[in-house]
């Protein structure tokens, strides 16, 4: 078996600003055991690793057994990868990183923004070894699933990360070193995924971390120069996005270099009335957020009377609707299209789409992370209330059907799930007998039963 011990490295700054000397594996293992038994961390553990251990423990990760989600089918994974904007990055990754590490004891992995391993390539022997711990294409390697690891921790922090052997939270992963760097959309700063090298001594070297950084820079330039191929997921990087989850009002993020007259950030656009208006980006009023969300949910368009019914629980005149839409058009320009019926002028992504995309590929933990709260919680518009109830039911249903106590626990930790009697019953059934989670579920069920009685 390959020697995976942490290599010696020269002094210098590490990815998280810590000294660039490898920790002693024995002292790290002792610190981890002390943390697991007492919750206290002895000195000497890198801050980045210490915070990751705490997050892993709070998420209920089993320190003896990583539990990556591997439920996606090969067919679904193939379809998902083919539409993903990072598909364009793989030729660059293969040229710069996979080929550069040929013959080394390492594999190269590229994840999406939810931690799903889209591609794992490199040494066949190392692929076999990491495959035994679930590090395979299609698996989700977020911290809340498998604990401290370079791809998951890079997603959690948004920073380059190198994790050496014993610094991993789960014991079976401690045989490996890994180095990972987030891949961003240069136009928006949004994290698209993570590029990672996992394996033996080479994966713990400063040289490999530098190589991953350089490869990510090349990937980001490649993605910035090309509009991703068509498809709903692939269009995410080039379409404006409306964020409405858990927010009093929506936030509109403009598309980078949008085509067909759609302006980019910081620009102005000429609209049909001949004026110039700010590009569609920034915070919106609640009413304008409601209108855009409803139009995104009804791509064929809505008449003024239909929009009035969806916007107000009582009576709302067509004149009032037309006035609101006119004000919205002045704010967002060509994002708003025709007026008979009212409809969008092009693709608009919402964070509801992101949650549903993750649910569609079986990534319940990713969906819970993307689900920042109910849809426009202050809105009383009937159309918005319906969208709110539908998405909440979809997320809750996926959580309860998952059979994953970690996912159920995350739902119960939310405001929506705190008093969910069925979810507490589900956790009580799934949690190991005698475990803290089982005891907490029984206590909460007793409390809910008394309050209902």
PALONU-832837 format. One line per 5 residues: number of its first residue (from 1); their letters; for each residue x, y, z of C-alpha. Coordinates in nm, 4 decimals. Layout:
# residues N
NUM> A> X Y Z | ...
//
This chain:
# residues 453
1> XXXXX> 0.0000 0.0000 0.0000 | 0.1190 0.3506 -0.0751 | 0.2949 0.5403 0.2030 | 0.0476 0.8147 0.2993 | 0.2381 0.9678 0.5889
6> XXXXX> 0.2610 1.3465 0.5953 | 0.5750 1.4605 0.4132 | 0.8278 1.7016 0.5490 | 0.7880 2.0512 0.4035 | 0.9768 2.3758 0.4371
11> XXXXX> 0.8499 2.6581 0.6549 | 0.6154 2.9106 0.4989 | 0.2537 3.0257 0.5061 | -0.0102 2.7573 0.4787 | -0.3429 2.7894 0.2982
16> XXXXX> -0.5114 2.9123 0.6159 | -0.2241 3.1340 0.7311 | -0.0864 2.8772 0.9748 | 0.2811 2.7781 0.9764 | 0.3565 2.5587 0.6758
21> XXXXX> 0.5082 2.2755 0.8806 | 0.3218 1.9432 0.8982 | 0.1788 1.8616 1.2415 | 0.3065 1.5488 1.4092 | 0.0549 1.2710 1.3311
26> XXXXX> 0.0756 1.1215 1.6806 | 0.0003 1.4538 1.8497 | -0.2879 1.5231 1.6097 | -0.4398 1.1812 1.6779 | -0.4094 1.2384 2.0527
31> XXXXX> -0.5725 1.5808 2.0180 | -0.8560 1.4310 1.8143 | -0.9216 1.1611 2.0735 | -0.9232 1.4235 2.3488 | -1.1650 1.6374 2.1484
36> XXXXX> -1.4000 1.3448 2.0837 | -1.4066 1.2437 2.4505 | -1.4113 1.5869 2.6194 | -1.5012 1.8419 2.3532 | -1.1840 2.0347 2.4398
41> XXXXX> -0.9020 2.0931 2.1921 | -0.5398 2.0816 2.3118 | -0.3082 2.3487 2.1654 | -0.1156 2.2815 1.8467 | -0.4035 2.2046 1.6111
46> XXXXX> -0.4307 2.4395 1.3159 | -0.7276 2.6809 1.3565 | -0.8727 2.5738 1.0213 | -0.8704 2.2089 1.1295 | -1.0003 2.2849 1.4798
51> XXXXX> -1.3000 2.4767 1.3449 | -1.3705 2.2009 1.0954 | -1.3629 1.9367 1.3714 | -1.6154 2.1428 1.5675 | -1.8453 2.1751 1.2650
56> XXXXX> -1.8128 1.8018 1.1981 | -1.9051 1.7161 1.5572 | -2.2043 1.9530 1.5526 | -2.3253 1.7841 1.2328 | -2.3198 1.4445 1.4029
61> XXXXX> -2.0524 1.2912 1.1786 | -1.9486 0.9427 1.2901 | -1.5725 0.9718 1.3626 | -1.5228 0.6051 1.2796 | -1.7175 0.5818 0.9546
66> XXXXX> -1.7595 0.8431 0.6790 | -2.1080 0.8397 0.5284 | -2.0897 1.0056 0.1846 | -2.4169 1.0171 -0.0068 | -2.3754 0.7796 -0.3027
71> XXXXX> -2.7420 0.7494 -0.3973 | -2.7227 0.9085 -0.7439 | -2.7401 0.6589 -1.0323 | -2.4746 0.6415 -1.3030 | -2.7336 0.7507 -1.5576
76> XXXXX> -2.8381 1.0557 -1.3572 | -2.4755 1.1451 -1.2837 | -2.3878 1.1298 -1.6523 | -2.6764 1.3590 -1.7440 | -2.5933 1.5996 -1.4612
81> XXXXX> -2.2233 1.6186 -1.5536 | -2.2949 1.6755 -1.9222 | -2.4996 1.9858 -1.8401 | -2.2771 2.1242 -1.5673 | -2.0695 2.4361 -1.6463
86> XXXXX> -1.7577 2.2652 -1.5057 | -1.7719 2.0080 -1.7865 | -1.5874 2.2673 -1.9942 | -1.3092 2.2698 -1.7345 | -1.2178 1.9016 -1.7533
91> XXXXX> -0.9854 1.9238 -2.0593 | -0.7825 2.1877 -1.8733 | -0.7796 1.9795 -1.5553 | -0.6630 1.6716 -1.7449 | -0.3875 1.8620 -1.9279
96> XXXXX> -0.2503 2.0491 -1.6282 | -0.3200 1.8305 -1.3260 | -0.4043 1.4718 -1.4199 | -0.1200 1.4542 -1.6729 | 0.1134 1.6455 -1.4396
101> XXXXX> 0.0593 1.3891 -1.1635 | 0.0832 1.0821 -1.3906 | 0.2736 0.8090 -1.2097 | 0.2171 0.9675 -0.8675 | 0.0117 0.8135 -0.5862
106> XXXXX> -0.2797 1.0525 -0.6250 | -0.6175 1.1101 -0.7849 | -0.7658 1.4377 -0.9082 | -1.1280 1.5162 -0.8231 | -1.3578 1.7966 -0.9380
111> XXXXX> -1.6747 1.8622 -0.7351 | -1.9808 2.0788 -0.7874 | -2.0815 2.3529 -0.5436 | -2.2647 2.1005 -0.3239 | -1.9584 1.8768 -0.2783
116> XXXXX> -2.0622 1.6060 -0.5238 | -1.7614 1.4410 -0.6912 | -1.8255 1.4876 -1.0621 | -1.4971 1.3388 -1.1884 | -1.2273 1.1338 -1.0094
121> XXXXX> -0.9280 1.0505 -1.2300 | -0.5664 0.9466 -1.1845 | -0.3795 0.6531 -1.0305 | -0.5887 0.3356 -1.0601 | -0.4446 0.1917 -0.7390
126> XXXXX> -0.5268 0.5073 -0.5420 | -0.8746 0.5159 -0.6979 | -0.9278 0.1654 -0.5636 | -0.8046 0.2685 -0.2191 | -1.0161 0.5848 -0.1907
131> XXXXX> -1.3096 0.4003 -0.3438 | -1.3206 0.1789 -0.0359 | -1.4037 0.4841 0.1775 | -1.6642 0.6114 -0.0688 | -1.4503 0.8696 -0.2501
136> XXXXX> -1.6065 0.7877 -0.5865 | -1.7741 0.9760 -0.8701 | -2.1225 1.0807 -0.7658 | -2.0533 1.0762 -0.3902 | -2.1100 1.3892 -0.1810
141> XXXXX> -1.8073 1.4852 0.0305 | -1.9356 1.7759 0.2351 | -1.8160 1.8246 0.5923 | -2.1578 1.7445 0.7376 | -2.1450 1.4032 0.5666
146> XXXXX> -1.7855 1.2915 0.6143 | -1.6181 1.5440 0.8446 | -1.2966 1.7347 0.7824 | -1.1589 1.6776 0.4315 | -1.0020 1.9159 0.1812
151> XXXXX> -1.2896 1.9375 -0.0736 | -1.5593 1.9660 0.1931 | -1.3657 2.2100 0.4090 | -1.2752 2.4221 0.1059 | -1.6486 2.4495 0.0327
156> XXXXX> -1.7274 2.5306 0.3960 | -1.4654 2.8062 0.4151 | -1.4400 2.9231 0.0542 | -1.0592 2.9007 0.0830 | -0.7749 2.6748 -0.0359
161> XXXXX> -0.7284 2.3892 0.2100 | -0.4706 2.1159 0.2682 | -0.5581 1.8380 0.5141 | -0.2870 1.5955 0.6217 | -0.3536 1.2409 0.7388
166> XXXXX> -0.4603 1.2492 1.1029 | -0.6217 1.5917 1.0606 | -0.9193 1.4222 0.8900 | -1.2145 1.3877 1.1264 | -1.3111 1.0329 1.0297
171> XXXXX> -1.0566 0.7605 1.1019 | -1.0684 0.5709 0.7674 | -0.9823 0.8908 0.5787 | -0.6695 0.9488 0.7866 | -0.4693 0.7237 0.5526
176> XXXXX> -0.4702 1.0025 0.2939 | -0.3579 1.3591 0.2355 | -0.5557 1.6049 0.0247 | -0.5292 1.9580 -0.1172 | -0.8258 2.1492 -0.2590
181> XXXXX> -0.9014 2.4937 -0.3999 | -1.2474 2.6428 -0.4750 | -1.3276 2.7176 -0.8408 | -1.5128 3.0469 -0.8850 | -1.7026 3.2270 -1.1555
186> XXXXX> -1.4727 3.5247 -1.2154 | -1.7676 3.7455 -1.3097 | -1.9780 3.6893 -0.9988 | -1.7401 3.5362 -0.7440 | -1.9804 3.2447 -0.6992
191> XXXXX> -1.8187 2.9110 -0.6071 | -1.8875 2.6592 -0.8849 | -1.7048 2.3678 -0.7253 | -1.3706 2.2520 -0.5876 | -1.0602 2.1035 -0.7517
196> XXXXX> -0.8859 1.8485 -0.5299 | -0.5846 1.6159 -0.5215 | -0.6107 1.3204 -0.2811 | -0.3576 1.0449 -0.2208 | -0.0227 0.9727 -0.0619
201> XXXXX> 0.2779 1.1856 0.0285 | 0.2600 1.3905 -0.2884 | -0.0901 1.5175 -0.2008 | 0.0474 1.6588 0.1240 | 0.3243 1.8595 -0.0430
206> XXXXX> 0.3340 2.2341 -0.0837 | 0.4186 2.1806 -0.4505 | 0.0877 2.0050 -0.5171 | -0.1119 2.2777 -0.3417 | 0.0601 2.5318 -0.5674
211> XXXXX> -0.0143 2.3151 -0.8717 | -0.3832 2.2954 -0.7770 | -0.3962 2.6740 -0.7330 | -0.2412 2.7285 -1.0753 | -0.4792 2.4788 -1.2363
216> XXXXX> -0.7796 2.6507 -1.0785 | -0.6618 2.9865 -1.2131 | -0.6440 2.8373 -1.5636 | -0.9870 2.6752 -1.5246 | -1.1438 3.0011 -1.4096
221> XXXXX> -0.9994 3.1871 -1.7092 | -1.1304 2.9181 -1.9436 | -1.4792 2.9375 -1.7937 | -1.4795 3.3172 -1.8023 | -1.4032 3.3216 -2.1750
226> XXXXX> -1.6885 3.0938 -2.2786 | -2.0600 3.0841 -2.2224 | -2.1406 2.7374 -2.0855 | -2.3320 2.4989 -2.3124 | -2.7127 2.5020 -2.3004
231> XXXXX> -2.9248 2.3416 -2.0355 | -3.0793 2.4470 -1.7090 | -2.7843 2.3721 -1.4838 | -2.5252 2.4833 -1.7358 | -2.7018 2.8161 -1.7788
236> XXXXX> -2.6750 2.8941 -1.4092 | -2.3434 3.0733 -1.4437 | -2.4670 3.3002 -1.7250 | -2.8234 3.3808 -1.6138 | -2.9363 3.6410 -1.3607
241> XXXXX> -3.0454 3.4905 -1.0301 | -3.3180 3.5963 -0.7901 | -3.2592 3.4935 -0.4276 | -3.5762 3.4861 -0.2163 | -3.5221 3.2102 0.0405
246> XXXXX> -3.5312 3.3294 0.4003 | -3.5227 3.6951 0.2917 | -3.7625 3.9835 0.3655 | -3.7162 4.0935 0.0049 | -3.5431 3.9474 -0.2961
251> XXXXX> -3.1881 4.0074 -0.4104 | -3.1226 4.0084 -0.7834 | -2.7762 3.9130 -0.9050 | -2.6993 4.0199 -1.2599 | -2.5701 3.7846 -1.5272
256> XXXXX> -2.2052 3.8159 -1.6332 | -2.1690 3.9405 -1.9897 | -2.5266 3.8478 -2.0696 | -2.6337 3.8186 -2.4289 | -2.9301 3.9605 -2.6181
261> XXXXX> -2.9169 4.2988 -2.4525 | -2.9018 4.1750 -2.0968 | -2.6594 4.3991 -1.9081 | -2.3822 4.2849 -1.6851 | -2.2903 4.4138 -1.3396
266> XXXXX> -2.2178 4.7829 -1.3206 | -2.3473 4.8618 -1.6691 | -2.6517 5.0352 -1.8073 | -2.8866 4.9169 -2.0763 | -3.1180 5.0845 -2.3239
271> XXXXX> -3.4711 4.9547 -2.2869 | -3.7707 4.9743 -2.5228 | -3.8942 5.3104 -2.3941 | -3.5636 5.4667 -2.5009 | -3.4311 5.5374 -2.1530
276> XXXXX> -3.1302 5.3916 -1.9759 | -3.1745 5.1994 -1.6540 | -2.9454 5.0333 -1.4061 | -2.8484 4.6747 -1.4721 | -3.0680 4.4178 -1.2985
281> XXXXX> -2.8811 4.3645 -0.9751 | -2.9289 4.4566 -0.6106 | -3.1994 4.4419 -0.3474 | -3.5636 4.4611 -0.4475 | -3.8755 4.5674 -0.2639
286> XXXXX> -4.1041 4.2908 -0.1438 | -4.3623 4.3682 -0.4127 | -4.1057 4.3694 -0.6941 | -3.9594 4.0460 -0.5580 | -4.3046 3.8880 -0.5627
291> XXXXX> -4.3682 3.9927 -0.9224 | -4.0348 3.8619 -1.0537 | -4.0715 3.5354 -0.8626 | -4.4234 3.4784 -0.9963 | -4.3155 3.5537 -1.3528
296> XXXXX> -4.0213 3.3139 -1.3147 | -4.2681 3.0480 -1.1992 | -4.4973 3.1184 -1.4984 | -4.2609 3.1479 -1.7983 | -4.5492 3.1667 -2.0465
301> XXXXX> -4.6577 3.4934 -1.8872 | -4.9410 3.6295 -1.6747 | -5.2145 3.8736 -1.7624 | -5.2706 4.1738 -1.5361 | -5.5804 4.0107 -1.3881
306> XXXXX> -5.3979 3.6831 -1.3232 | -5.1057 3.8630 -1.1622 | -5.3472 4.0615 -0.9438 | -5.5016 3.7408 -0.8072 | -5.1579 3.5928 -0.7300
311> XXXXX> -5.0308 3.9130 -0.5670 | -5.3090 4.0029 -0.3254 | -5.5429 3.7970 -0.1065 | -5.8186 4.0535 -0.1581 | -5.8883 4.2751 -0.4539
316> XXXXX> -5.6098 4.4426 -0.6510 | -5.6978 4.6489 -0.9565 | -5.5389 4.5947 -1.2949 | -5.4339 4.9611 -1.2858 | -5.2355 4.9044 -0.9658
321> XXXXX> -5.0699 4.5972 -1.1158 | -4.9720 4.7863 -1.4312 | -4.8243 5.0681 -1.2214 | -4.6161 4.8230 -1.0146 | -4.4906 4.6434 -1.3249
326> XXXXX> -4.3990 4.9761 -1.4837 | -4.1919 5.0711 -1.1788 | -4.0278 4.7288 -1.1807 | -3.9399 4.7637 -1.5495 | -3.7647 5.0946 -1.4769
331> XXXXX> -3.5592 4.9167 -1.2106 | -3.4585 4.6032 -1.4017 | -3.4780 4.7073 -1.7659 | -3.4801 4.4247 -2.0233 | -3.5104 4.1572 -1.7559
336> XXXXX> -3.8827 4.2252 -1.7813 | -4.0220 4.1469 -2.1241 | -4.3606 4.1916 -2.2861 | -4.6698 4.3410 -2.1237 | -4.9444 4.1328 -2.2923
341> XXXXX> -4.9088 3.9085 -2.1046 | -4.6375 4.0120 -1.8582 | -4.3365 3.7824 -1.8818 | -3.9609 3.7761 -1.8395 | -3.7321 3.8839 -2.1200
346> XXXXX> -3.5073 3.5784 -2.0808 | -3.3890 3.3101 -1.8388 | -3.4025 3.3976 -1.4689 | -3.2708 3.1477 -1.2162 | -3.4032 3.1492 -0.8600
351> XXXXX> -3.2636 2.9859 -0.5494 | -3.5759 2.7663 -0.5570 | -3.4324 2.6178 -0.8780 | -3.1047 2.5443 -0.7001 | -3.2791 2.3559 -0.4188
356> XXXXX> -3.4912 2.1582 -0.6641 | -3.1914 2.0717 -0.8825 | -3.0168 1.9237 -0.5789 | -3.3267 1.7330 -0.4738 | -3.3579 1.5975 -0.8275
361> XXXXX> -3.0161 1.4295 -0.8050 | -3.0813 1.2994 -0.4536 | -2.8500 1.5422 -0.2736 | -3.0603 1.6061 0.0357 | -2.7761 1.7628 0.2358
366> XXXXX> -2.6893 1.9964 -0.0510 | -3.0562 2.0957 -0.0800 | -3.0734 2.1665 0.2933 | -2.7651 2.3859 0.2638 | -2.9159 2.5772 -0.0298
371> XXXXX> -3.2540 2.6054 0.1460 | -3.1861 2.9217 0.3463 | -3.5439 2.9478 0.4730 | -3.9025 2.9859 0.3512 | -3.9786 3.1697 0.0269
376> XXXXX> -4.0187 3.5445 0.1048 | -4.1444 3.4757 0.4607 | -4.3076 3.8199 0.4953 | -4.5142 3.7877 0.1799 | -4.8903 3.7293 0.1999
381> XXXXX> -4.9320 3.7109 -0.1779 | -5.1340 3.3921 -0.2484 | -4.9072 3.2913 -0.5373 | -4.5973 3.3281 -0.3232 | -4.7562 3.1416 -0.0328
386> XXXXX> -4.8255 2.8517 -0.2671 | -4.4624 2.8444 -0.3875 | -4.3468 2.8653 -0.0251 | -4.5639 2.5733 0.0840 | -4.4666 2.3615 -0.2185
391> XXXXX> -4.0907 2.4017 -0.1706 | -4.1094 2.3469 0.2056 | -4.3091 2.0279 0.1486 | -4.0609 1.9063 -0.1139 | -3.7603 1.9609 0.1139
396> XXXXX> -3.9346 1.8091 0.4169 | -4.0522 1.5093 0.2158 | -3.7044 1.4415 0.0800 | -3.5547 1.4664 0.4287 | -3.8029 1.2238 0.5840
401> XXXXX> -3.7669 0.9809 0.2942 | -3.3864 0.9902 0.3018 | -3.3431 0.7602 0.6017 | -3.0478 0.9804 0.6979 | -3.0505 1.0837 1.0666
406> XXXXX> -2.8068 1.3647 0.9890 | -3.0437 1.5159 0.7322 | -3.3422 1.4772 0.9644 | -3.1429 1.6432 1.2417 | -3.0591 1.9392 1.0168
411> XXXXX> -3.4279 1.9822 0.9288 | -3.5232 1.9737 1.2974 | -3.2587 2.2376 1.3721 | -3.4369 2.4834 1.1395 | -3.7209 2.7127 1.2454
416> XXXXX> -3.9594 2.5235 1.0181 | -3.8640 2.1831 1.1516 | -3.8298 2.2616 1.5223 | -4.1838 2.1450 1.6106 | -4.2263 1.8881 1.3333
421> XXXXX> -4.3732 1.5943 1.5264 | -4.3356 1.3485 1.2371 | -3.9707 1.4464 1.1874 | -3.8943 1.3948 1.5582 | -4.0569 1.0505 1.5344
426> XXXXX> -3.8450 0.9779 1.2295 | -3.5260 1.0780 1.4109 | -3.6223 0.8624 1.7095 | -3.6620 0.5660 1.4744 | -3.3391 0.6280 1.2830
431> XXXXX> -3.1022 0.7216 1.5661 | -2.8952 0.4503 1.7290 | -3.0604 0.3253 2.0522 | -2.9126 0.5014 2.3524 | -2.7474 0.7717 2.1420
436> XXXXX> -2.7774 1.1427 2.2314 | -2.9865 1.1957 1.9159 | -3.2348 0.9258 2.0199 | -3.2621 1.0659 2.3721 | -3.3142 1.4182 2.2400
441> XXXXX> -3.5837 1.2972 1.9991 | -3.7745 1.1141 2.2740 | -3.7558 1.4168 2.5046 | -3.8797 1.6522 2.2347 | -4.1641 1.4187 2.1407
446> XXXXX> -4.2746 1.4051 2.5041 | -4.2703 1.7844 2.5215 | -4.4690 1.8198 2.1995 | -4.7222 1.5606 2.3160 | -4.7765 1.7505 2.6436
451> XXX> -4.8217 2.0819 2.4582 | -5.0744 1.9234 2.2201 | -5.2597 1.7513 2.5011
//
